[in-house]
Structure formats: C-alpha cells, structure tokens
Amino acid sequence: MGRKRRTISKATKLKIALEAVQERNTVQEIAAKYQITPGMVSLWKKNLLKLDLSIFEESKQSKKNEKALEEANDKIDFITSAYGKSQLELELLKKKMSSSV
C-alpha cells in the first residue's frame, strides 16, 4: 500500500523557499528538517527567485468560491433591504388606513 500524499500550505512553502534562498543551511538539511524531498525545496526556491509566486497564491477554485460568496452576500443584502422597505411601506399603509377610518 502506498503512502498518503501530504499537502503543504502555501505559507509553509513560502517559508521553506525563503529559508532556502537565505542559504544558511543546505537544501538537503532544509528538506530533512521539513521531511520533504530536496527537489521540492529547490523547485520552490527557483520559483521564488523567478518571482513565480503562483504556487504560493490561492487556487483558482478558492477565488471562484470567494467571488460566489460575495455575489450571494450581495443578493442577501438586496433581499434584506427590499424586505425592510416593504415592511416600512406596510406599516405606513396601516397607519394611513387607521387614521382615515
């Protein structure tokens, strides 16, 4: 049975890449410290030096989810304000009806 893949957070990848760029320790020492392959450390370091920060950024799916959440919140705000307005109009009509009777 194979090993389970481990996911490493974007912040941790950036931390490891920055540590590799500082060159206080060798790539092998950094890899051993974080229990990852030296190739990953080198890749993240290379991407950081090329300023290819895409591996450290949020995924497209999370951006889509964030946009959908924002749209849903806008709809909720609109419906809430429309409901509040209709309730206010209803109260005004009730007062108008009671004063005219």
C-alpha positions in Angstrom: 0.0 0.0 0.0 1.4 3.4 -1.0 2.0 6.4 1.2 -0.7 9.0 1.6 0.2 12.3 -0.1 0.8 15.2 2.3 -0.4 18.7 1.4 1.8 21.6 2.4 0.2 25.0 3.0 1.2 28.0 0.8 2.6 29.8 3.8 4.9 26.8 4.7 6.1 26.6 1.1 7.0 30.2 1.1 8.8 29.9 4.5 10.8 26.9 3.2 11.7 28.8 -0.1 12.8 31.8 1.9 14.9 29.6 4.1 16.5 28.1 1.0 17.2 31.5 -0.5 19.0 32.6 2.7 21.4 29.7 2.2 22.1 29.3 5.9 21.5 25.6 5.6 21.9 23.3 2.6 18.9 22.2 0.6 19.3 18.7 1.9 19.3 19.9 5.5 16.1 22.0 4.9 14.4 19.1 3.2 15.3 16.8 6.1 14.0 19.4 8.6 10.6 19.6 6.9 10.5 15.9 5.8 10.2 16.8 2.1 12.4 16.0 -0.9 15.3 18.2 -1.8 13.8 18.6 -5.2 10.7 20.3 -3.8 12.9 22.7 -1.8 14.9 23.5 -5.0 11.7 24.0 -7.0 10.1 26.4 -4.5 13.4 28.3 -4.2 13.7 28.5 -8.0 10.1 29.7 -8.3 10.6 32.3 -5.6 13.8 33.6 -7.3 11.9 33.8 -10.6 9.1 35.6 -8.8 6.7 32.9 -9.9 4.5 33.2 -6.9 1.6 31.3 -8.3 2.4 28.2 -6.2 2.2 30.4 -3.1 -1.1 32.0 -4.0 -4.6 30.8 -3.6 -6.0 28.4 -6.1 -8.4 29.5 -8.8 -11.2 27.4 -7.2 -10.9 29.4 -3.9 -11.0 32.6 -5.9 -14.2 31.4 -7.6 -15.7 30.4 -4.3 -14.8 33.8 -2.8 -16.5 35.5 -5.8 -19.6 33.4 -5.5 -19.8 34.1 -1.8 -19.5 37.8 -2.4 -22.3 37.6 -5.0 -24.5 35.6 -2.6 -23.9 38.2 0.1 -24.9 41.0 -2.3 -28.1 39.2 -3.1 -28.8 38.7 0.6 -28.2 42.4 1.2 -30.5 43.3 -1.6 -33.3 41.0 -0.5 -32.9 42.2 3.1 -33.2 45.8 2.2 -36.2 45.1 -0.1 -37.9 43.2 2.7 -37.2 46.1 5.1 -38.5 48.6 2.7 -41.7 46.6 2.1 -42.2 46.2 5.9 -41.8 50.0 6.3 -44.3 50.6 3.5 -46.7 48.2 5.1 -46.5 50.0 8.4 -47.1 53.3 6.7 -50.1 52.0 4.9 -51.5 50.6 8.2 -51.1 53.9 9.9 -52.7 55.7 6.9 -55.6 53.2 6.9 -56.2 53.5 10.7 -56.1 57.4 10.6 -58.6 57.5 7.7 -61.1 55.2 9.4 
